[in-house]
Amino acid sequence: MTISYLGLGATASSADTVTPAYSATPTAGQLGILEVASGHPTDSVPSTPSGWTLAGSFSGGGGTFGSNVGPRRITMFVREMTGGDAQPTTSIPSGSTGSVIAGAISLLSRSAGTGWRWAWTAGEDTTADSTFSAACTTSLTWAVGDFAWWGYSVADSASGLGTATIAATSITFDTMAGHLSAAVTTGYGVRIGAASTAVTAGSATVAPTVTANTSSTTGVAGVLRVREASASITATAQTVDPPRNLLSVTGMLADDIVTATIYREVGSTQTAVRAASNVDVTGTDALVRVDAEQPFGVAVTYTADLTDVNGIAWTVTSSSITSTVDSDIISDAITGIGAHVHVEAWADKRRTRDATVHNVNGRLVVVGKTRSTAQGTVTVSTDTKDDGDALSDVLTGATEGTVMIRAQTSADGVDNYLALLNDDERRNWQTPYREWDLDIAETEAWPDVLEAAGFTLQDIANNYATLQDLADAFPGTLLDIATYDFGG
């Protein structure tokens, strides 16, 4: 796993707006870093270019904004290239005395990983002496292979910075490579500079200090730590009946992920997967959940929203799955059991509203409460003895008296959660065919604390005769059992 520096485009500068150029035509998957140095009477943060993300911005250096003195700002934007990317434009308010902005774009490539991860910290030097030294204020996690991009913005455009260094407790960095040191005399002036290095040994959570030799100036420095992403989500359709999807988010530890939420996406509708909302995954590499509530006959994808230790949010997405069945399904997602049925009739959905009518001087005044959810009778049928017995099992053992009904192809009028009130089974003594009248009330899903079963002890018993058989089949970790398809 290696992150490589590809080049830095020419510095663009003006009083208020810049559109820096790339060093070469970007290709998909590369990471662009737009570094901006600026100075302004209101200390404005430069605007975020379209399609770019603000990684961080920091101002400092002490004093009052003036010619070659006072605070300057360093800002970095990032973007994963798509190929044929337009040059970005960023600006600060125009028409202000002394305003100045300068920017340049670097490109990075990676040899591995599922994407890019970055984190930002910055610091200032308020003493105009022979050494520029900025102790950064935010601790970042560091690991071998991490790439560090150091950018600076100093007040005295005439004062160049010598060899740059970076230091952090317990971390060994490679020699810093200088890439940029450009004087900009527009307005009150600024000097923009950049250098890079990589971690060669050590791991820790610590704030770095960056230094360089200088004639005499103050200003700020920002450090962008860049890492090859490892987190991903895999969605697997298990060969069980009724269908369910196994979701596995892995590689979170290396990305410093602390919370995770998994969503099911159908078109533009996003729904949190059961027991997968804001899960604390600190110190955990994998999160496994089962979706036994997905619609049938439509494409479903899954995303995981991941938040790292620095509070930065990332999203990873799975490939799509279309679960198919040959009938309607009534199931209990918590236990994982279900039955094949045919919805024969759902004639009415009755809704009530507790109301009182008052005759006030001949005028009827109605005081009513909120309209209820629907109640009704659903008539379903089963064709075989096994299906009929399976439906009886679902109705008998329904978790909290609730079941889920889903059409063979997802239908708004059918797919729902139902609270069971009564059921009436009608048999045909010549065939296994049965009809069932289910008195129901539409209700909410089971509480989110009830996790959908991915497998049961009965699954294990059906597949393995002894504990040794189980140990032989799963010589790795318990995660291997959780992600195994026992329906196969």
N, C-alpha and C positions, 0 to 999 in steps of 0.2 A: 504494500500500500504506500503510494508516494504521491505527494502533491508537488507539481512542478510549476515554476514561474515561467510564463511564456513571453512576456514583454510588456512594455509600458508605452502608451501613446503620448503624443506631444502635449505639453501643457497648454491649456487655453486659459486666458485671463481677460478681465475687463472690469468695469466699475460695478456691474450688477448681474450680468447674465453670461454663462459660458455653455458651450456645446463641445465637449472634448471628443477627440477622435480615438478610435481603436488603433492599436499598434499593427493589427492585422485583422482580416475578416474573421469574426468570431464563428465558432462552430458549436453545434448543439452539445450541451453538457458541460461546457467550460463555465468557469465562474468569473464574472467581471466585478472588479472593485473600483468604484468611482470615489476617489479621494478629493476632498474639497477643502481649501484653506480660504478663510474669509475674515473681513473686518468690517464693522458697520456701527454707526452711532447707537442703534437700538439692539445690537448684538443678535441680529436675526439668524435663525437656523435656515440654511438654504432649502429651497423647495425640493421635494422628492420627485425625481423624473418619472414619467410614465413607465410602468413595468418594473421599476426598481423598488428596493426595500431599504428603508433607513436602518442601518446597523447601529449607529450611534453618533452623537454630536456632543462636543464639549468645548467650553470657552474658558479662558483664564489667562493668566500672565500678570495680573495686577495692574494698578495704575488707571489712567484715564485714556480712552481711545484718542490717539493722535498720530502725528507723523512719526512712524517707526517706533512708537511706544504704545503701551496700553494693551488691553486684551485683544486676543485673536481667537478664532474658532477653527477647530478641526472637525470635519464631518466625513463619514464614510457611508456609501450606499453599495448594495450588492445586488447581483442579478445572475441567475442561472441562464446562460445563453441558450437560445432556441435555433440559432442559425439565421443569418441575414438580419441581425438586430440593428435597429436604428440608433444613431448617436443620441445619447441622452442630453437633455437641457436642464440646467438648474440655475436658480437665480435668488438674489436677495433684493430688498426694496430699492427702487431706483431713485435718483434725484437727491441722494443724501451725501453730505460733505464727507470726503475721505473714504467712501465705500470702495471695497476691493474684493474681488473673488477670483480664485484660480482653481483649476481642476485638471485631473489626469486619470486615465483608466488603465488599470493593469488587468491581465488575463491569466487565469490559473487553469491547470488541467489536473485530473486525478486518474490514478491507475486502477482504482477499485472502489468499492462502496456502492450504496444505493442512492446517493445524492450528496448534498453539501450541508454541513452544519457550521455555524459561526457564533462567536460571542465577542463582546466588545468591552473594553475598559479604557480609561484615559486618565491623564494627570497633567499638572501644570508646573512650570518653573517661574517663580516671581522675582528671582534674583539675577540681575544682569552681571554675571561674572564670567570666568573663563570656561565654565562647565555648564552645559545644559543638562539638567537632571529632573526628570518628572516621575514621581512615584504615583503609580496608577491607583485609583480609588476603589475599584471593584475586583474582587478575587475571581479568577477563572479556573476551571479545571484544566489541567495540562496532562498530556500523555505522549509517549514516544510517537513520532510521526506528525504531530500537530504542526501546522504552518502558522507563522506569526508575521503579519504585515504591520510595520510601524510607519505611521505617517505623522508629520509635524507641521505646525503652523506657528511661525515666530514673527515677532513684531518688526524687527530691524531687517529689512530686505537686503541690506548690504552685508549682514553678518552671516557668513556661511557656517554650516555645522560640519565638523570633522567626522571621523570614524564613529559610527553608531554602535552601541552595545545594548543588550537587554539582559536582565538578571531576575531570577525568581528563586526563592528558597526551595531546595531539593530538586530543581530542574536544571538540566544541562542543555544549553542551546548551541547550535552550530554557529560558526562565524557569521556575523551579520553582513549581508550583501547590500551595498548602497545602490539605489536605482534613480534617485531624483533629488536635486537641490536647485531650485529655480527661484531667482529674485524677480518679484513683480513690483514695479514702481508706480503702478496705477494708484490714484488716490493717496491714502496714507501708507500704502505699501504693505507687503507681506512676503514671507519666504515659505514656499511649500517644499516638502521633502518626503522621501519614502525610502524604506529599506525593508529587507525580509530575512527570515531565518527559519529554522525548524528545530523541534525538540529531538535531541538524540538520546537522552536518558532521563529517567525519573518520572514520577507522577505525583501530583499534588494539586490542591486547590489553594491558589495564592495569587496575589496581585503583583505584577512585575514592576520593575523600575527600568526606565530607559534613559540612556545618557549619551552625550556626544560632546566633543570639544567645540568651543565657539569663541569668537572674539569678545562679544558681550551683547546678550539679548535675552529676552524673556518670551514665553509663549506656552503652547500646549502640545501634547503628543497623544495620539490615540493608537491603541493596539487592537487589531482584529485577529482573533485566533480562529483559524479555519481548520476544519476536520472533515475527513471522508465519513459520510453517514453510514451507519450500519443497521438502523432500525427499519423494519419492513413488516407488512401484514400479509398473511397468506390465508385465503379462504378455501376450504376443501369441502366438497359435498360428500357426506358420509353415506355409505350404502346401507342405510337403515330405512325402516318404514314405521311411521311417516318420515319423510326426508328432514334432515337437519344439517346445518352447515357448521363446521368446526373452524373457529377463527383463532389464529395464533399470531400475536405480535411479538417479534423477537429482536434481539440486537439493541435493546434499550439501554443496557448498562454502559456500553461504550459511548452512547450519545448523552449520558447524564440525564436521562428522562426520570422525572419524579411523579408525574401524574399522566394517566391515559384514559381516553374515552373512545369507545368503538361505536361507530354508527353504521346502520344499514341504510343504503341509498337506493331508492326506486325512482327513477326519473329525477325530479328536483326535490323530492320529499326525503328528508333525513330523519331517522328515528334511532334513538340510542338503543343499543343491544342490551338485553337483560343483564343486570349486575355488572355492567361495564361502563358506568358513568363516574368520572373523576376518581378512578381507582389509584390509590397510592402505590406506586411501583418503585419507590426509592430502594436502591440496592438490588433490584430484581431485573433479570435479563429478559424474561418472557411473561406474557399474559395470555392465558387461554380462556376462551369463552365459547359457548355453544349457542347458536341461533336456531331455536326450534319454532320460531314464530314468523318466518319469512313467508311472503306470498308465493303462490304457485303460478307457473306459466309465464312469469315475467322475469326479465333480467335484473339481478340484484348485485350491487357492488358494496364493498365495505371499506370504510375509512377509519383510521385511528388518528385522533387529535392528541398529540404528545406535547407536553410542556417540560422543558429542561430545567435544570437547577438555577439557571439565570432568568427564568420566567419567559423564555422565548418559546413560541408555539410552532410546532411543525405538524405536517399532515402527510400520512402515507396511505396509499390506496391499493386495494387488491384487484385481481382480475374479476370478471363478472361470472355469476352462477345463475342458471335458470333451473329451478326445482320443478320437476314434472311428476304428475300423478295421473291415475286413470279414473279418479272419482273425487267427490268432495271428501273432506277430512274433518273429523271431530277429534281433538287431541288435548292432552294435558302436557304443556311444555315443561313443567317442573319435573314430572316423573319421566317424561319422554314417551309415554304410551299414547296410542291413538287408534282410530278405526276408520275404515273406508265406508262411506255412506253416500246416498244420493238424496239431495234436498228435493223432496217432492212438493212441498208447499210451505209457504210462509205468508199466509194470507193477510195478516194485519200486524201492525206494530202500534199497540195502544200506548198512549202517553196520558198521564193524569196530572192534574194540578189542584192541590188542596185549596179550595176557595170558599169564601163565605159571602152570601149576598145580603145586603142590608137595604131596607126600604127607608130612604130618608126623604120625608115629605113628598112621597110619590116618585122619587127618583131612585133607581136601583144603583147602589154602590157595591162594587165587587172588590173584595180584598183577597188576593190570591198569592200563592207562593210560586216558586220557580217550577217550570214544567219539568216533569220527570223524564228519565230515560225510558226507552221503549220496553214494553212487555208484549208477549204474544205466545203463540204456539207454533213451533216448527215441526213439520212432519218430515221425517227422514226414513229411508229404507236401507236394509242391508240384504245382500244377495246370497251370502254363504253363511254356514254355521260359524266359521272362524270370525267373519266380520261382525256377526251379531254378538258373539261372545266377547269380542274385543270392545264393542261399543258398551256392552253391559259393564265390563271392567272399568272403562273410562268413567261412566256415570257413577259407578259405585265408589271409586277411589278419587274422584275429582278433588284436586288440591283446593282447599277453602271453598269447595262447592262451585268452582268456576271451571269452564272448559273454553276452548277456542274452536271456532268453526271457520273453515276456509273453503272457498270454491275451488274446483279443479283448475280454473283460470281465475285469478284474483278478480273479485267483484265487490264493488262498494256496498251493495245491498246485502251481501252475505258475510264477508269476512268481518269477524267481530269476536268479542269476549262475552260469554253468556254465563249468568248466574242461574243454576238449575233450581227450579221450584218443584216440579213434579215431572214424572215421565210415565207414559202408558205404552206398554209393549203389546203389539198385536201380531200373533203368529199365524202362519199358514201351515196346516198340518200335512199338506201334501208335498211342500217344497221347503227349503231352508229360508225362503224369503220372509222377512219380517218388516213391519212398519212400526215406527215409534213416534208418538206425539210427545214433544218436549215442551213443557211449560217453562218459559225462560224470561229473564229480564236482562237487557243489555247492561253491561257493567264495565268497570275498568279492568285492566290486566292485573295479574298477581303483583304483590309488592316487589319492588326491584331487588330487595334483599334475598328473594328466593331465586337462586341461580338455576338455570336450565341444566338438566342432567346430560352429560356427554356420554356417560356409560353408567351401568349399574353393577352391583356385585353379582347379579344374575348373569350379566354379560360375561363376566370373568368366569363364573362357574360353568357357563355353557361352552366356553372355549378351552379351559385349562382344568385338568383333573386335580393337580396338586399345587402347592405353593412353589415347589421346585420347578414345575412346568412354567409357572408364571415368571419366576426368576430367570429361567433359561431364555424365555421369549423376550424379556426386557432387561438386558444386562446393563443398560445405561442408567438413566435417571427416571424419577417418577413422572417427569414431563413426557416421557415416551409413552407411558400408559394413558395420560390425559389426552394425547393427540392421536391415539391409535383408533382406527376405524373398526370397531367390533362387529359391525354389520357386514364386513367384507367376507 
